[in-house]
Amino acid sequence: MATSARKKLSPSVLDELSEKLETRFEKNKDRHKSLEWERVAARLLEAAPEKLWALNEMERTGGEPDVVKWDEKTGELVFFDCAAESPKGRRSLCYDRKALESRKKFKPKHSAVEMAEEMGVELLTEEQYKQLQQLGKFDTKTSSWLETPAGIRKLGGAIFGDRRFGRVFIYHNGAESYYAARGFRASLKI
């Protein structure tokens, strides 16, 4: 787990992150039609250091975060991983710690749920994943673990999603499974 001191970005890293986010924001206006970058930049300036650190973790691990929602009442921005495929720095993971510990052989290095917690983000829910898929074509060659309902997880399963044959599918698998082409997508509220 990262310490509080590590959860603060240096000014140079913050500038680099801001430039990447602005470029992506302007390039993908269809994801946030009624929002201008100035409002996003102002919100980022107000954000707690650990939120900016989490946003940078999304970027660092290949998520290509972008604003997908703005709450006019609270001013809160919602970022999703918008990389075309499941983020490269977050693949080959089983679902959670319990699943990782249940494997006797060939354990993956980490789990999706724990990695998300360490990054300070949340796995996309099934509903959020479907919202993301309305913004473009994501996971056409990969798949992404999704926040799994407790009843499914209690029975040993976990859910994931992908896009195949022009449709979005939500599937199940044993939570202990992991694949080179399966990672997780995250959301972050700032």
C-alpha positions as CSV (number, residue, x, y, z in Angstrom):
1,M,0.0,0.0,0.0
2,A,1.3,3.4,-0.9
3,T,2.0,5.8,2.0
4,S,0.6,9.3,2.1
5,A,3.9,10.8,1.2
6,R,4.0,8.7,-2.0
7,K,0.5,9.8,-2.8
8,K,1.6,13.3,-3.8
9,L,2.8,14.1,-7.3
10,S,5.7,16.3,-8.0
11,P,5.0,19.5,-9.9
12,S,6.6,18.1,-13.1
13,V,4.6,14.8,-13.0
14,L,1.4,16.8,-12.3
15,D,2.2,19.1,-15.3
16,E,2.8,16.0,-17.6
17,L,-0.4,14.4,-16.4
18,S,-2.4,17.5,-17.0
19,E,-1.1,17.8,-20.5
20,K,-2.0,14.2,-21.3
21,L,-5.4,14.6,-19.8
22,E,-6.1,17.8,-21.7
23,T,-4.9,16.4,-25.1
24,R,-7.1,13.3,-24.5
25,F,-10.1,15.4,-23.4
26,E,-9.9,17.6,-26.5
27,K,-9.4,14.7,-28.8
28,N,-12.5,12.8,-27.5
29,K,-15.1,15.6,-27.0
30,D,-17.9,13.1,-27.7
31,R,-17.3,11.5,-24.3
32,H,-18.1,14.8,-22.5
33,K,-20.0,17.0,-25.0
34,S,-21.3,19.6,-22.5
35,L,-18.0,20.1,-20.6
36,E,-15.1,22.4,-21.3
37,W,-11.5,21.7,-20.3
38,E,-11.3,24.9,-18.1
39,R,-13.9,23.4,-15.7
40,V,-11.9,20.1,-15.6
41,A,-8.6,21.9,-15.0
42,A,-10.2,24.0,-12.2
43,R,-11.5,20.8,-10.5
44,L,-8.1,19.1,-10.7
45,L,-6.5,22.1,-9.0
46,E,-8.9,21.7,-6.1
47,A,-8.5,17.9,-5.9
48,A,-6.8,16.2,-2.9
49,P,-3.3,15.1,-3.7
50,E,-4.2,11.4,-3.3
51,K,-7.0,11.8,-6.0
52,L,-4.4,13.2,-8.4
53,W,-2.0,10.4,-7.5
54,A,-4.8,7.8,-8.2
55,L,-5.5,9.5,-11.5
56,N,-1.8,9.3,-12.4
57,E,-1.8,5.6,-11.4
58,M,-4.6,5.0,-13.9
59,E,-2.4,6.7,-16.5
60,R,0.8,5.0,-15.5
61,T,-0.7,1.6,-15.8
62,G,-2.1,2.2,-19.3
63,G,-5.7,3.1,-18.6
64,E,-5.8,6.4,-20.5
65,P,-8.3,8.0,-18.1
66,D,-10.8,10.5,-19.4
67,V,-13.8,12.4,-18.0
68,V,-17.0,10.6,-18.8
69,K,-19.4,12.3,-16.4
70,W,-19.8,15.6,-14.6
71,D,-22.3,16.1,-11.8
72,E,-23.5,19.7,-12.1
73,K,-24.8,19.8,-8.5
74,T,-21.6,18.6,-6.8
75,G,-19.1,19.6,-9.4
76,E,-17.7,16.1,-9.2
77,L,-15.9,14.6,-12.3
78,V,-16.0,10.9,-13.0
79,F,-13.0,9.4,-14.9
80,F,-13.0,6.0,-16.5
81,D,-10.2,4.1,-18.1
82,C,-10.7,4.7,-21.8
83,A,-7.8,2.8,-23.3
84,A,-9.1,0.7,-26.3
85,E,-8.1,-2.5,-24.6
86,S,-7.9,-3.5,-20.9
87,P,-4.9,-1.6,-19.5
88,K,-1.6,-3.4,-20.1
89,G,-0.2,-2.7,-16.7
90,R,-3.2,-4.4,-15.0
91,R,-3.5,-7.7,-16.8
92,S,-2.9,-11.3,-15.7
93,L,-4.7,-10.8,-12.4
94,C,-7.1,-13.0,-10.6
95,Y,-10.2,-11.3,-9.1
96,D,-9.3,-10.7,-5.4
97,R,-7.1,-11.8,-2.5
98,K,-9.3,-14.8,-1.6
99,A,-9.0,-16.1,-5.2
100,L,-5.3,-15.5,-5.2
101,E,-4.8,-17.5,-2.0
102,S,-7.0,-20.3,-3.3
103,R,-4.6,-21.1,-6.1
104,K,-2.1,-23.8,-5.2
105,K,0.0,-23.5,-8.4
106,F,0.9,-20.8,-10.9
107,K,-0.4,-17.9,-8.9
108,P,-0.6,-14.6,-10.6
109,K,1.4,-11.7,-9.1
110,H,-1.6,-9.8,-7.9
111,S,-5.4,-9.5,-7.9
112,A,-7.6,-6.9,-9.5
113,V,-9.5,-5.8,-6.4
114,E,-6.3,-5.3,-4.3
115,M,-4.5,-3.5,-7.1
116,A,-7.5,-1.1,-7.5
117,E,-7.4,-0.5,-3.7
118,E,-3.7,0.3,-3.8
119,M,-4.2,2.6,-6.7
120,G,-7.1,4.4,-4.9
121,V,-9.6,3.6,-7.6
122,E,-12.6,1.3,-8.0
123,L,-13.3,-1.4,-10.5
124,L,-16.0,-0.5,-13.0
125,T,-19.5,-1.9,-12.2
126,E,-21.5,-3.7,-14.8
127,E,-23.6,-0.6,-15.3
128,Q,-20.5,1.6,-15.7
129,Y,-19.0,-0.8,-18.2
130,K,-22.1,-0.6,-20.3
131,Q,-21.9,3.2,-20.1
132,L,-18.3,3.1,-21.2
133,Q,-19.2,0.9,-24.2
134,Q,-21.7,3.5,-25.4
135,L,-18.8,5.9,-25.8
136,G,-16.8,3.7,-28.1
137,K,-15.6,0.2,-28.9
138,F,-13.6,-1.1,-25.9
139,D,-12.1,-4.6,-25.1
140,T,-12.5,-6.0,-28.6
141,K,-9.4,-8.2,-28.1
142,T,-9.2,-8.2,-24.3
143,S,-11.6,-8.4,-21.3
144,S,-11.9,-6.6,-18.0
145,W,-12.9,-7.8,-14.5
146,L,-15.9,-5.9,-13.1
147,E,-17.1,-5.3,-9.6
148,T,-18.8,-8.5,-8.8
149,P,-22.0,-8.8,-6.8
150,A,-21.5,-10.4,-3.4
151,G,-23.8,-13.4,-4.2
152,I,-21.7,-14.4,-7.2
153,R,-18.5,-13.9,-5.4
154,K,-19.7,-16.0,-2.4
155,L,-20.2,-18.9,-4.8
156,G,-16.6,-18.6,-6.1
157,G,-17.3,-16.6,-9.3
158,A,-16.6,-13.1,-10.6
159,I,-17.8,-11.2,-13.6
160,F,-16.0,-9.6,-16.6
161,G,-17.0,-7.9,-19.8
162,D,-15.8,-7.5,-23.3
163,R,-17.1,-6.5,-26.8
164,R,-17.3,-9.2,-29.5
165,F,-19.3,-9.6,-32.6
166,G,-20.5,-6.0,-32.3
167,R,-22.1,-6.6,-28.9
168,V,-21.1,-6.1,-25.3
169,F,-21.1,-9.3,-23.2
170,I,-20.9,-9.8,-19.4
171,Y,-19.7,-13.2,-18.5
172,H,-18.6,-15.1,-15.4
173,N,-15.5,-17.1,-14.5
174,G,-14.0,-18.6,-11.4
175,A,-12.5,-15.7,-9.5
176,E,-9.1,-17.5,-9.3
177,S,-8.7,-17.6,-13.0
178,Y,-6.4,-15.1,-14.8
179,Y,-5.5,-14.5,-18.4
180,A,-2.9,-12.4,-20.2
181,A,-5.7,-10.6,-22.0
182,R,-7.8,-9.9,-18.9
183,G,-7.2,-6.9,-16.7
184,F,-9.5,-4.4,-15.1
185,R,-10.9,-1.0,-15.8
186,A,-11.3,1.6,-13.1
187,S,-13.3,4.6,-12.2
188,L,-12.3,7.6,-10.1
189,K,-14.4,10.5,-8.7
190,I,-12.7,13.8,-8.3
